[in-house]
Each structure stands twice: as C-alpha cells, then as structure tokens.
C-alpha cells in the first residue's frame, strides 16, 4: 500500500485532491455528489479521483448508481500512518 499511496498522493497531479477525498471519506462515508459539494470540486473531477482510488484499493463502495457510497478499505484504514508520513514529507498536506 505504501507505494500505491506515494504514487497516488505525491507522485501524480491531483494528489492533493485525492488526499482531500480520502480524508473526507475517512470522517464520513459519502457519495460522489456529497464529496464534490463538501470539497467544492467539479463532480467529474471527483468521480475521476474516486475511480482511481477504488481501482488502487484505497476506497470501496456500497450501493449502486447515484447513491453509491464510498468508504475506506480495511487495508487503507490500516495504512493511515503512511498518509501521515506522506503529508509530513511533502507540502501536499498544507
């Protein structure tokens, strides 16, 4: 998970928004529309990042369609120390 998170957060454009999404979902599971509104981001941008995070084992979903709700995977919950490390080692968490 360490390599995946470094690549998703610190190694690519959009890492800051992916970090914001992870932190938002950690606090409260939400659907894509709720995330977009909460973070003041474009819906299509959010869905792009959600797809990447899901494909890489960071997020999982329950439900279908518009109400599909995003949650952190168990593996991601166990890797939150890596997120802290990334935030401290880069300017992304600022």
ZATIBA-473922 format. One line per 4 residues: their letters; for each residue x negated, y negated, z of N, C-alpha, C. Coordinates in steps of 0.1 Angstrom, whole numbers, padded with zeros to 4 digits. Layout:
N
A = X:Y:Z:X:Y:Z:X:Y:Z ~ ...
END
This chain:
94
XXXX = -0008:0012:0000:0000:0000:0000:-0009:-0013:0000 ~ -0021:-0012:0006:-0030:-0023:0007:-0032:-0029:-0007 ~ -0036:-0020:-0016:-0040:-0025:-0030:-0028:-0031:-0037 ~ -0016:-0025:-0035:-0004:-0030:-0042:-0001:-0043:-0037
XXXX = -0001:-0045:-0024:0002:-0058:-0018:-0008:-0069:-0022 ~ -0021:-0066:-0022:-0030:-0076:-0026:-0028:-0080:-0040 ~ -0025:-0070:-0049:-0022:-0073:-0063:-0009:-0082:-0064 ~ 0002:-0077:-0058:0015:-0084:-0059:0015:-0098:-0053
XXXX = 0007:-0100:-0042:0008:-0113:-0035:-0004:-0122:-0038 ~ -0016:-0117:-0038:-0027:-0126:-0040:-0033:-0125:-0054 ~ -0030:-0114:-0062:-0037:-0112:-0074:-0029:-0117:-0087 ~ -0017:-0121:-0085:-0009:-0125:-0097:-0001:-0138:-0094
XXXX = 0002:-0144:-0106:0011:-0156:-0104:0024:-0151:-0098 ~ 0030:-0160:-0091:0043:-0156:-0085:0041:-0150:-0071 ~ 0029:-0147:-0067:0027:-0141:-0054:0033:-0148:-0042 ~ 0032:-0162:-0043:0038:-0170:-0032:0053:-0167:-0031
XXXX = 0060:-0167:-0043:0074:-0164:-0042:0077:-0150:-0038 ~ 0069:-0140:-0042:0071:-0127:-0037:0069:-0126:-0022 ~ 0060:-0133:-0017:0058:-0133:-0002:0070:-0139:0005 ~ 0075:-0150:-0001:0087:-0156:0005:0099:-0147:0005
XXXX = 0100:-0139:-0006:0111:-0130:-0007:0110:-0118:0003 ~ 0098:-0113:0004:0095:-0103:0014:0099:-0108:0028 ~ 0094:-0119:0032:0097:-0125:0045:0112:-0127:0047 ~ 0119:-0132:0037:0133:-0134:0038:0141:-0121:0040
XXXX = 0137:-0111:0033:0144:-0098:0034:0140:-0091:0047 ~ 0128:-0094:0052:0124:-0088:0065:0133:-0093:0076 ~ 0137:-0106:0075:0145:-0112:0085:0160:-0108:0084 ~ 0164:-0107:0072:0178:-0103:0069:0180:-0097:0055
XXXX = 0184:-0085:0054:0187:-0079:0041:0197:-0088:0033 ~ 0195:-0090:0021:0203:-0098:0012:0204:-0093:-0002 ~ 0214:-0098:-0009:0215:-0095:-0024:0207:-0106:-0031 ~ 0205:-0105:-0044:0197:-0114:-0052:0202:-0128:-0052
XXXX = 0215:-0130:-0052:0221:-0143:-0052:0218:-0150:-0039 ~ 0220:-0143:-0028:0217:-0149:-0015:0202:-0153:-0013 ~ 0193:-0144:-0019:0179:-0147:-0018:0176:-0160:-0026 ~ 0182:-0161:-0038:0180:-0172:-0047:0184:-0185:-0040
XXXX = 0196:-0185:-0034:0201:-0197:-0027:0192:-0200:-0015 ~ 0189:-0190:-0007:0181:-0193:0005:0168:-0199:0002 ~ 0161:-0194:-0008:0148:-0198:-0012:0148:-0209:-0022 ~ 0159:-0214:-0027:0161:-0224:-0037:0152:-0220:-0049
XXXX = 0155:-0208:-0054:0148:-0203:-0066:0158:-0200:-0077 ~ 0154:-0200:-0089:0163:-0195:-0100:0166:-0181:-0099 ~ 0179:-0177:-0101:0184:-0163:-0100:0175:-0154:-0108 ~ 0172:-0157:-0121:0164:-0148:-0129:0150:-0147:-0124
XXXX = 0145:-0157:-0118:0131:-0156:-0112:0132:-0146:-0101 ~ 0142:-0147:-0093:0143:-0138:-0081:0145:-0124:-0086 ~ 0153:-0122:-0095:0156:-0108:-0100:0143:-0102:-0106 ~ 0135:-0110:-0113:0122:-0105:-0118:0113:-0101:-0107
XXXX = 0112:-0109:-0096:0103:-0105:-0085:0109:-0093:-0077 ~ 0122:-0093:-0076:0128:-0081:-0069:0125:-0068:-0076 ~ 0126:-0069:-0089:0123:-0057:-0097:0109:-0052:-0095 ~ 0099:-0062:-0096:0085:-0058:-0093:0083:-0052:-0079
XXXX = 0089:-0059:-0069:0087:-0054:-0056:0094:-0040:-0054 ~ 0105:-0038:-0060:0111:-0025:-0059:0103:-0014:-0067 ~ 0098:-0017:-0079:0090:-0008:-0086:0077:-0004:-0079 ~ 0072:-0012:-0070:0060:-0010:-0063:0062:-0006:-0049
XXXX = 0074:-0001:-0045:0076:0005:-0033:0077:-0005:-0021 ~ 0079:-0018:-0023:0080:-0028:-0013:0094:-0029:-0008 ~ 0103:-0029:-0018:0118:-0030:-0014:0125:-0018:-0019 ~ 0137:-0016:-0013:0146:-0006:-0017:0160:-0012:-0017
XXXX = 0170:-0006:-0022:0183:-0012:-0023:0194:-0002:-0018 ~ 0205:-0008:-0015:0217:-0001:-0011:0229:-0008:-0019 ~ 0238:0000:-0024:0249:-0006:-0031:0245:-0007:-0046 ~ 0255:-0013:-0053:0253:-0014:-0068:0259:-0028:-0072
XXXX = 0255:-0031:-0084:0259:-0044:-0090:0256:-0056:-0083 ~ 0265:-0066:-0083:0263:-0079:-0077:0260:-0078:-0062 ~ 0266:-0069:-0055:0264:-0068:-0041:0252:-0059:-0036 ~ 0244:-0055:-0046:0232:-0047:-0043:0224:-0054:-0033
XXXX = 0221:-0048:-0021:0214:-0054:-0010:0200:-0049:-0010 ~ 0190:-0058:-0008:0176:-0054:-0007:0171:-0053:0007 ~ 0163:-0043:0010:0157:-0040:0023:0142:-0037:0021 ~ 0134:-0039:0031:0121:-0035:0031:0120:-0019:0032
XXXX = 0111:-0013:0024:0110:0001:0026:0103:0004:0039 ~ 0104:0017:0043:0098:0021:0056:0082:0018:0055 ~ 0077:0022:0043:0063:0020:0041:0059:0005:0042 ~ 0067:-0003:0037:0064:-0018:0038:0065:-0023:0052
XXXX = 0075:-0018:0059:0076:-0022:0073:0064:-0018:0081 ~ 0058:-0006:0078:0046:-0002:0085:0034:-0009:0080 ~ 0035:-0017:0069:0023:-0024:0063:0023:-0039:0066 ~ 0032:-0043:0075:0033:-0058:0077:0019:-0064:0082
XXXX = 0011:-0056:0088:-0002:-0061:0092:-0011:-0065:0080 ~ -0009:-0058:0069:-0016:-0061:0057:-0011:-0075:0051 ~ 0002:-0077:0052:0007:-0090:0048:0001:-0102:0056 ~ 0000:-0099:0069:-0007:-0109:0078:-0021:-0112:0073
XXXX = -0028:-0101:0070:-0042:-0102:0066:-0043:-0110:0053 ~ -0034:-0107:0043:-0034:-0115:0031:-0031:-0130:0033 ~ -0021:-0132:0042:-0018:-0146:0045:-0030:-0154:0051 ~ -0037:-0147:0060:-0048:-0153:0066:-0060:-0155:0057
XXXX = -0062:-0146:0048:-0074:-0146:0039:-0072:-0155:0027 ~ -0060:-0159:0024:-0057:-0168:0012:-0049:-0180:0017 ~ -0047:-0189:0007:-0039:-0201:0010:-0024:-0198:0007 ~ -0020:-0186:0004:-0007:-0182:0000:0003:-0184:0011
XX = -0001:-0181:0023:0009:-0182:0034:0011:-0196:0039 ~ 0004:-0206:0033:0006:-0220:0038:0018:-0226:0032
END
